Amino acid sequence: MMNWLKKNRFEVIFIVCLILIAGFLRLYRIDEYMTFLGDEGRDALVVKRILVDYDFPLLGAPTSVGNMYNGPLYYYMMASAMAIWWMNPVAAAVMVAFVGIVTVALVYYFARVWFGKQAAIIASILYAFSPVNIIYSHSSWNPNPAPFFALLGILGLYKARYTKNYLWLILTGIASAFAVQMHLLALILIPIYFVIWLNEIREWKWEGKKLPNFWKGSLFAIIAFLFLMSPLAIYDFKYNFQNYRALTTFFLGDRATTVNLNPFNTLERVGPIYWDNLVNRYIAGENFWLMVLISILVLIPVVSFFVNLIRNKKFIWSYFVLTVWLIGGVMGLALYKQTIYDHYSSFLNPALFLLFASNMNLLNSINSKKINQYVRGAFFLLFLIILIANLNINPLKEEPHRQLQNTKIVSDFVIEESGNKPFNFALLAERNYDAAYQFFLDQAGHKPAQLPFEKTDQLFVVCEDERSSPSETDKICNPVGHPKYEIAAFGWTKIESEKEFNGVKVYKLIPNPEEPPKSAE
């Protein structure tokens, strides 16, 4: 080990610098940049029940489709972080940031062992500076660790093959369960891993390859996967297979709105998903011409794999894995008819960076030294242009939104204004709900009373959508008589006071003894 470190001092220095830079991009002022809205507040409340009440959930966060839920593993990951930094939501965001940093290291590792140092430098730097990867690495949200677990599954398959110890497949089984529980669409990884696994059987049958511990490792991988997925099964047994029925409805029910198995319609979506949702968002810095060029370059190693396989009868496992990962991932996403958001495809994005960087390996096959030199120079120049394009839209260039701090300030103000007396609470917001406020209020020992059973003599209404300068597009918040249940169930009210914090208004409402005006007949 020491000899390797001495012989590869430059590489060691680079890896250390890479980790430090990736860490800076993900941890810098993380408490101010992290998202903390309704979903994050809901998750924090679940973790509180785990750590304080020892209430261990069988389900994770709800999905955006149907009545389906993810598994609970992400909640337990959050709980491990928030147990160390007691009940601080920033701890969960820091945990996700460290997972993101390790993901950068894994991208370097795979590019290094498969394609060499130069490819590793290119892939890892671009991955570390990718704006979307940075954004999803400094907030606590269940889909965010999906790229890490996708790579971990590939690591299990790689180690099993090259150490000839197929007990490494257990790692793939564990990683698969975690990835699927981060986001339901990561189910696409299972057939991808399965195809890679089948190739080992093909080589065993056709080429006489020895597979020590293959069946034992495969069996233990399945057991590990099923064990980690068992909370979902236990919940379904207890509650009339709710999640299972929702899942079957999603795949086999009304396909007009969810899944489309029509191959022609699916093929129409393949291109936009590949070049727009993946290449443009993750690598190209949202530059059209870079998107076009990178989309072509990422496919060159895929085409090269098939050419070598068909014409030269040469099978290159690394290109095979990345080809299956990319094609299988894009085709799987194309089956889903709804909008493909960034976090839906996060399990697939490392394959893009590895395939793009692998072009450095293909350049070695150019016989002419002069041409090779020019092409390498052009490729390196392209790498710098891509890096600059990504730096130009780096999320750290924008001022932090300070959602967590603002939510806590408003919550503290509500507690102060309540006079330490019971109160009801409501949030008026177009794209948020009150779980983040509920978390801080609950943490301070002032959990709001719940209507209709616990009506108090004061109602606090937080309005997030109001603007200070009314115009045609601005919204004016009027909590009195608002139809939202938490307000309507309180009864007829009047405003006693109001206060504004960074564009968010807080209204204190009290019962109005006067009857509301009757409408004219």
N, C-alpha and C positions, 0 to 999 in steps of 0.2 A: 504493500500500500504506500509506504513512504517513498519507495523508488518511483512509483507511478506519479506521485505528487511532485517529486523533484524533476522528472522528465517532462511534466506537463504543467509547468508553473503558469504559463500564459492562460491555459484553459482554466486552471483553478482560480486565477485572479478574475477571469471573465465570469465564471459561474458565481463567485461571491458578489461581484458588481451587479450581475443580472438579478440576483435574489434581492439585493439592497434596493435596486431601482424598482423592481416589481413590488417590493414591500412599500416603498415610498408612495408609488402611484395608487396603492390600495389602502394604505393606512393614514395618509396625510389628512388631518382634520376629519377623520372618519365620523366622529360624532356629529359633525355639522353637515357632511355630505350624505350621510346615510338616510335612506327613506324610512319614515316612521309615520305611517298612516293607519287606516283601519285594519288592514291585513296584519301588519306588524304588531299592532296593539292586541289583536286577537291572539296571535301566536304567543306574545309575552304573557297574556292572561292564562293561557294553557300551561306554559312553563311554570308560572306561579303555583298553579294547582298541583303540578308534579312535585315541586320542591317544598312547598309549604304544607299542602294537604295530602301529599302522597297519593294523588289521584292520577294513575297512569293510563293515558288514553290508548285505545285500540285503533283509533283512526287519526289521520293527519289532517292537513288543510283540505277544504273542499275544492274541487276543480271548478272550472268555469263552465263546464258542460254537464247538463243533467244533474242527477242527485248522487254523483260519484265523489269519493274521497280518496286522497292519497294515503299512503301508509304513515305511521307515526314516527318513523326513524328520525326525520328532521327535528321533530320536537325534542327527542332525546339528545340529539346533537346540540341543540340550543340549551337544553337544561344543563349539559355538562359544562358549557361555557359560563352560563349565568349562575351556576353554583359556585364557581371560582370567584367571579366578580359579582357579588351577590345581587341578584335581581336587577342588574343594570342591562338594559337592552343593547347598549353599546358592545357588551361582551359577545353577544351573538353575532353582531356585525364583524367584530374583530376575528371571530372564529371563521366566518365565511372568507374574510380577507386572507387569512393564513392558508385556507384551502385553495384559494386562487393563486397564491404564491407557489404552493407545492405543484399546482397544475402547470405553471410556467416551467418549473424544474422538470416535470415529467415530459413536457413537449421537447425540452432540450435533450433529455435522455433518449427518447425514441428517435429523434432526428440524428443524434450522435451515433447510436449503435447501428442504425439502418443506412444512413446516408453520409456520415462524416461530419467533421468539425464545422466546416463552412455552412452546411445545411442547418446544423444545430444552432449556430449563431443567428442565422436569418430567421428560422422558424420561431425561436424563443423570444427574440427581440420584438418581432411583429406581434406575437401573441401577448407579450407583456404590455405593449403600447396600444393594443386594440381598444378603442374607446368603449365599445360595447362590453368587452370583457372587464374593463376597469369599473364601469358603472355597476355591473352585476357582481362585482367582487367586493364592494364596500357597503353592502346592505344585507340585512338578514332576511332571506326569502327562500322558501324551500327549493325552487328550481335552480338556484345559483350554483350549488356544488355539483350539478349534473355532469359538466365536462370532466371534472376530477374522477368521478366514479366510472365514467365511460372509459377513460384512459386506464384506470385501475383494472377494469375488466380485460382490456387488451394486454396489460402487463401480465396478468395471470396466464393468458393464452401463449404469450411470447416466452415467458419463463418455462412453462410446461414443455414447449417444443424444444427449446435450446438447452435446457438443463437435462432434458429427457426424464424429468420427474413430473409426471402428470398430476401429482397431488397439488401442484400449483393451480389446477383448475378450480380448486376450492375458492381461491381468491376471486376468480371470475364469477362464481356463484354468489359470493357475498357482495361484490361490486354491482352485480345485476340487480339484486334486491334493493340496494341503496339507491341506484339510479332510477329504478321504476318508482320508488317511493318519493323521490325528489319531484318528479313530474310524470304523469301517466303516459305521455307520448314517448317517454324513454323505453316503453315496451318494445319499440322498434329495434332496440339493441339486442333483444333476445334472438330473433331470427338471424341477425347479423353475426352474433357470437356462434350461433348454431351452425351456420354455413362454414365458418372458420374451423369449428370443431369437426364437422363432417370431412373436411379436407384431410385431417389426420387419419381418419378411417380409410379414405381413398388411398392414401400413401401406404397404409398398412396392407390393404387388399391387393393393390396393383404393383407396389414397389417393394413389398416385403419389409417395410420399416417396422422396427421393434417399438412397442408402446408400453414401457414399464409403468405399472400403476395406472394405466389409462382408464380402465373401467372403475377401479376403486376411486380415483380422483374425480371421475365424472359423477359417480353415485354420491360422493360426499359433497360435490358442488351443488347437486340438485337438493340434497338434504339441507345444506346451509341456506340455499335460496328459499326453500319452503319454510324453514324455521323462522327466518327473518320476515317472511310474508305472513306468518301465522296469526299475528294480531288482527289482520283484516279478515282472515277466515273465522277466527273466534267471534269477531263482531257479527259477521254474517250469520253464523249459527245462532247467535243470541237474538238477532233482530230480523229474522225472516229473509235472509239473503238479500238485504237491501242493496249493498254495493254490487253484488254479482248481477242482480236483475238490472241495475242501472247500466252496468258495463255491457251486458248482452243487448240491451235496448240501444245503446250507443252504436254498437257494431252491426246489429242485425235489425234494428227497428227502423225508424224514419231516416233512411240514408239520404233523403233529399236535402237534409240540413246538416248532416254530420259527416258520414263516411261515404265515399263514392267509389264503388268497385268497378265502374265502367272504365276499361283501359284507355279509351280515347279521351274521355274527360280528364282522366288522371294525367295522361301525357301532356295535356295542355298546361297543366300546372307545374310540371317538372322544371321547365326552363326558368320561369319567373322565380320559383323557390330557390333554384340554384344560384342564379346570378344576382338576384335582387335581395332576397332574404338572407342569403349566406355570404356570398362574395362581397357584395356592395356594403353590407352592414358590418361585417367582421373584419375585412382586410382592406378594402379599397378606399376607405375613408369617405364613402359616399360621393366619389368622383366617377363620373360616367365612363370616361375613357380608361381609367385605371380598372374599373369594373370589367370592361370588355376584355382588356389585355390579360388581367389576372384569371378571368373565367377560362380563357383559352389555355393559359399556362398550367393551371391546376389540372386540366384534362389531359395534357401531354403525357404525364406519367401513367395515367389510366390507359390511354391508347397504347403506350409503349409496353405495358404489361400484356395486353392482348396480342400485340404483334410478336413479342418474344414467345408467348405461349403457343401461338398458332404456327408462326413461321419457323422459329428456332427451337421449338419444343423445350423452351427454358421457362421454368416456373420460379418466380421470385416472390417469396412469401410476404415480405414487407409491402410490396406493391399490391399483392393479392388482398392483404388485410385492408389497406387503405381504399382500394377499389370497391370492395364489398361494403365497407363502412360508408363511403360516399354515396354509391349508387343505391344501396339498401336504405340509407337514411333519407335521401331525397325522394325516392319512390314511396317510402312509408309516409313522409310528410304530405306528399301529393294526394294521398288517399283522404286526407282530412280536408273537408270543404270549407271550413271556417278560416278566418284570418290567421296567418302564421306570424305570431309575435316572436321577438328575439328569444325569449326564454323557452319557447317551444322547440327551437332548433339547437339549443345550447349543447346538447349531448353529441352533436355532430360537428361542431365548429373546429375541434382540434385537427380533424382529418384534413381540412382545407389548408391549414398552415403547414402541415407535414408534407402534403402533396406539392404545394407550391415550392417549398424549400428543396424538395427532392430533385427538382430540375438541376440543381448544382451537381448532383450525382450523375445525371444523364449527360451533362456537358463533358464528363470525362471520356465519354465514348467517341467524341469528335477526334478524328485522326490528325487533322491539321493543327499543329501547335499554334500557328498564327491566328487561324479562325477561332480556335478555342479561347485564345487570349481576348480577342475582341468580343466574343459572345459573353464570356464571363464578366468582362468589364461592363457590358450593356446590362447584364442581369443585376450586377451589383448596383449600377446607377438606378435601375428600376426599384431595387430594394430601398435605396435612400429616398427616392421620390415617394414611395408608399409610406415610408416612415414619417416624412414631412407632412404628407396629407393627413395622416392620423394624428400627428402632433397638433396640427392646425385645428382639429375639433376635439382636442383632449378635454374631457369633462372638468378637469381641475382648473381650466382657464376661466370657467364661470364661477361666480360667487356662490358659496354654499347656500342652500335653502333653509338650513337650520330647522328642519321640521320637528325634530325631537325637542330642541330647546324651546321652540315656540309653543308646542303642545304642553310642555311642562309649565311654562309661564302662565298660560291661560288656565291650566288646571289649578295652579297655586292661587291665582286670582279668584277663581270660583270659590275655593275653600275659604279664603280670607273674607270675601263678601258674604259668604253664608253665615258668618258669625259662629262657626262650629255647630250649626244646627242642621238637621236633616234637610235635604233639598232634592228636587227632581232635576233632570238634565236632558237636554236634547241638542242635536247637531243638525244644522241645515247646510248641506253641501251636495253639490251635484255628483262628485266622484269620490266621495269619502264617507265613512261611517264612524261612529263614536268610540270604537274600541280602544284607540290610542289614548283618548282622554280618560276613558274608563280605567285603563291600566294605571295611570298616574294618580287618579283620584282614589282608586282602591289601595295603591301602595301607601298613600298618605293616611289611610284609615277613614276615608270619607266616601265610601261607595255610595253612589246616588240611589235614592229610593226608586223602586220600580212601580210604575203605574200599570194597572189601575188600583192595585191593592195597597200601595204605600203612597198616598198623596200627601204632600207637605204644603206649607204655606209660601213656598218660594220655588220658582222654576228658572233655571239658567239655560239660556239658549245661545249657543255659539254659532255664528254665521260666517262661513268661510268664503262665500261667493260674492259678497258685497264689494263694490269698488267705491273709492272716495269721490270720484268725479263722474256723476251719472251721465250716461250717453246712450245712444241707441243700442249698443252692445253690452253695456254694463248692467249689473243686477242690483236691485235694491232689496235688502232683506226686511221683511215685515213679519216678525214672529207672532204678533197678535192676530189670533184667528187663523193661524196657519193650519192646513189640514193634516200635517204630519201627526201620527198617532201620539207620540210623546207630548205634543203640545195640545192637541185637541182633547185628549183624555184628562188634561189638567183642568179644563174648564175655561170660562171667560176670564181674561186677564187684562192687565194693563202694565206698561213699562214703568218700572221704578227707577232704573238707572241703566246706563250703557257705557261701555269702555272699548277702545280700539287698541289692538296689539298687532303691529305689522300687517295691517290690512284685514285682520280678523276682528270682528265685533262680538262682544259678549253682552248680552242683554239679561238683566234681572227682571223677571216678571213676577207679579204678585196677583192674587185673586182680585177681580174687579166686582165690587158689590152691585154695580149698576147693571141693569139688564141690557143686553145688546139691542141695538136699534132694529125694529121690525121692518121688514121689506114692505114696500107699498103694494097693496093688493090691486 
